[in-house]
Amino acid sequence: IDSLCGKSIDLTIPHNSGWAERPSWRQNSHLPNNGDNREESRELCRRGIPPSLRCAAWIINVVSAANLIMSKSDCDDYGTLKKVRVLEHGWDLVLKSIFPDPSDLERAEVLDFGVGHDQLINILMKDHGGNIPERGIQSLTKVLHAARDSLGIEYCLWLPDITCLLLSFMPESYAYSTIREMINEDSSYFLAVSRVEHLAWCKTFADLMRRCFPQTAAIMGQIGALTPLGLDPIMKRFFVTLLKREHVMRVMDIFTGEGAHAIFRIGTTLCCLSHAHLGESIRERCDNAATFWEGVRRFAHSKHFDFEIFLSQVYMTKKILGFRRPVFPRPEVVSRIISENEVWAENNLTNISVHEEKKPLGLVEGDVPMTLAKDSFERLCLARWLPPVLQSTKLDLIYSTSHHGRSLEMFYRCCSSSRHTITLMEVLGTDIVIGMYATHTWKSNPDGYGDGGCFLFRLTPNAECFRFKPTFSSFGAEEGDDEKKVTRLQDVGQLMISSESFISMGVGEGGASGLRLNEDLTRGSTSKSMGFDNDELVGPGIEVFDVGLVEVYRFIRDVDNKPVDGDVDPWKGVFE
C-alpha cells in the first residue's frame, strides 16, 4: 500500500530476481539471527527488492539488524499477517495518546526535525514524486509526530525523507514500527539523532573520502563540498535530490539491512565516480558545493550512469594474501571512526553550524537610486527568508516607480527577464514596507502561476515572513463534500495571479488576495490568504491602503556579478 501518494504498486515478481521463491536465507529459521546468516539476505537486497515485497522485506531487514539475538522466525513474523493486528493495535494506542481529539490532528503541522523549512517544502511538493496529496500529508504528519512524541526523537535530518520512502510502500503502522526498530538500543546503526552525531557522521564521510578517494576528496575540499553544510544532499537529504527515485528506493533496499554504513559506502563511491566522469570540468566550471552536487545529479540522471555497474563498484573487492577483501572499510572500522569523531563534534558543536550563518544581501549600485532595501538589517531579513541558492547574492534594482513611472506595462517589461524577484512597496504616509518574493517571471496571466517557494512579508516595522505552508485544511466546502474541497496544496499553482489591471500573490476567500496592487500601482489591498496564513500586512483592520514608492529587485551572483536568472548552464554539453 502506498500511504504517501496513493499510487498503485507493481505486484509482479520477476522470475530471475531471486524473490520468486522462498529465499534460502529464510530456511533454518530457528537459528540465531547473526551477521553470517544475514549476508545472503543482503546480497539479495542489493539486487533490488520487488515493490510488492518492500513493505515486508524492509521491516524484516530493520528488525533483523536491530535485534541480533532474535531468531529468524521471529524476525520473519514482522513480514507476515501474524503481526498485522499487533502493529495496528499498537499504532492506534499511539495515535490516541498523541491526538486525543480530532482537532489536535487538524492543527498539527509536518515536523522538519532540523531539515529546515525550505527543504521541507521541497519534500512535500517536489522531491517525492510531486505534490504529496492531502491524505499523504496527513499520514506523514501522524508518523513524524509519533516519532517525536512517542519515540523521543527531536533531531534527525534523514527522518522526513525516510518516512516518505517508508510510507510509499507501507501503512502508517508499519512505517512507525520500522522507525521504532531503527532506534532500538543503538540508533546510530541507522540514524543520527543529535547534532553531535550528525557532525560526527559528516566528518566521518570526509575522512572516508580522503582515505579511499584522495583525489576526489581534494577537489571536494577545495569547493566546500566536504563540510557539514556541503554534504547536505547526502547527509541531510538521503540522496533524494541526487538520484532518480527508483535508485533512491534501491538505496533504501540496502539501507534497511546494512544501515548507515551503506550510505557512507554508496555516497563516497558516487562522489568518486562522478568526479571521474566530470574530470577537468569540475576545475573549469565548479567553484562551490551547490554546483558540484548539481553535476553529480546530472550525471546520476544521465545515460552514462548505470546503477547496476555502480553498485558493483560500491561493493568491489580486492585480493589480499589470497583472500578477497572489500575495498571500503568494514562496518566496525567505520563505527570506530564515528566514535572518535563524536569527541571532535562535541568540542566543535558551537563552532560549526549545520545551517549557514546568514549575512545581509549585497547591493549593486546603479544609475537609479535604491531606497527601500538600503538598510543592511532589512537585507539581512531578506537573506534569512530566501532559499539557499539566493542567500549570497546581491540585489539589483530593475524597476522603481520614481524612475520608470507607475504602470503595469512598464512593471512587466522591466521584470520580463527575471524569474526570481523581490517586490517592495511602502504604505504611503507611514514607515511600513511590505512585499512579496516571486519564483516566476511576472506576466499577465489571470489563470495563476507560481509555486510554494513564494512568500509574503512585512519588512518594517517588526519584520516577519509568511511562507506557504501546505496543510490538509480546506475552505469553502460543505462537510462530507470531498470533491468540492479546495485544499491548500491544490491551490499552490495560483499563488501569483496577474492581468492588465492588477498583480497579486496569495488567494483568499471571496476573491481577495494576500497582497494586491492595482493597474497604476497607487492602491493596494491585503487580506488573510490560504496557505500563507498571513496577518494583516499593514495593520489590524487595514485591508486597503495607498501605495508610495514601489521597487523591484533581481538577484546578482556575488562570485561573477552575473544575474542569477541569466546563468549559463555550467554542465552544458558534459552529459550529451
Secondary structure as GFF3:
##gff-version 3
##sequence-region A 1 576
A	DSSP	three_ten_helix	15	17	.	.	.	ID=ss1
A	DSSP	three_ten_helix	24	26	.	.	.	ID=ss2
A	DSSP	alpha_helix	35	46	.	.	.	ID=ss3
A	DSSP	three_ten_helix	51	53	.	.	.	ID=ss4
A	DSSP	alpha_helix	54	66	.	.	.	ID=ss5
A	DSSP	alpha_helix	72	77	.	.	.	ID=ss6
A	DSSP	three_ten_helix	81	83	.	.	.	ID=ss7
A	DSSP	alpha_helix	84	98	.	.	.	ID=ss8
A	DSSP	alpha_helix	102	107	.	.	.	ID=ss9
A	DSSP	alpha_helix	117	125	.	.	.	ID=ss10
A	DSSP	alpha_helix	134	149	.	.	.	ID=ss11
A	DSSP	alpha_helix	159	167	.	.	.	ID=ss12
A	DSSP	alpha_helix	172	182	.	.	.	ID=ss13
A	DSSP	three_ten_helix	187	189	.	.	.	ID=ss14
A	DSSP	alpha_helix	195	212	.	.	.	ID=ss15
A	DSSP	alpha_helix	214	222	.	.	.	ID=ss16
A	DSSP	pi_helix	232	236	.	.	.	ID=ss17
A	DSSP	alpha_helix	245	258	.	.	.	ID=ss18
A	DSSP	alpha_helix	260	278	.	.	.	ID=ss19
A	DSSP	alpha_helix	281	285	.	.	.	ID=ss20
A	DSSP	alpha_helix	289	300	.	.	.	ID=ss21
A	DSSP	alpha_helix	307	314	.	.	.	ID=ss22
A	DSSP	beta_strand	317	320	.	.	.	ID=ss23
A	DSSP	beta_strand	323	326	.	.	.	ID=ss24
A	DSSP	alpha_helix	331	347	.	.	.	ID=ss25
A	DSSP	beta_strand	362	363	.	.	.	ID=ss26
A	DSSP	alpha_helix	376	385	.	.	.	ID=ss27
A	DSSP	three_ten_helix	388	390	.	.	.	ID=ss28
A	DSSP	beta_strand	393	400	.	.	.	ID=ss29
A	DSSP	alpha_helix	401	404	.	.	.	ID=ss30
A	DSSP	alpha_helix	408	415	.	.	.	ID=ss31
A	DSSP	beta_strand	421	427	.	.	.	ID=ss32
A	DSSP	beta_strand	433	438	.	.	.	ID=ss33
A	DSSP	beta_strand	445	449	.	.	.	ID=ss34
A	DSSP	beta_strand	455	460	.	.	.	ID=ss35
A	DSSP	beta_strand	464	467	.	.	.	ID=ss36
A	DSSP	beta_strand	474	475	.	.	.	ID=ss37
A	DSSP	three_ten_helix	482	484	.	.	.	ID=ss38
A	DSSP	beta_strand	486	487	.	.	.	ID=ss39
A	DSSP	three_ten_helix	490	494	.	.	.	ID=ss40
A	DSSP	beta_strand	496	498	.	.	.	ID=ss41
A	DSSP	beta_strand	502	507	.	.	.	ID=ss42
A	DSSP	three_ten_helix	509	511	.	.	.	ID=ss43
A	DSSP	beta_strand	513	518	.	.	.	ID=ss44
A	DSSP	beta_strand	523	526	.	.	.	ID=ss45
A	DSSP	beta_strand	544	557	.	.	.	ID=ss46
A	DSSP	three_ten_helix	564	566	.	.	.	ID=ss47
###
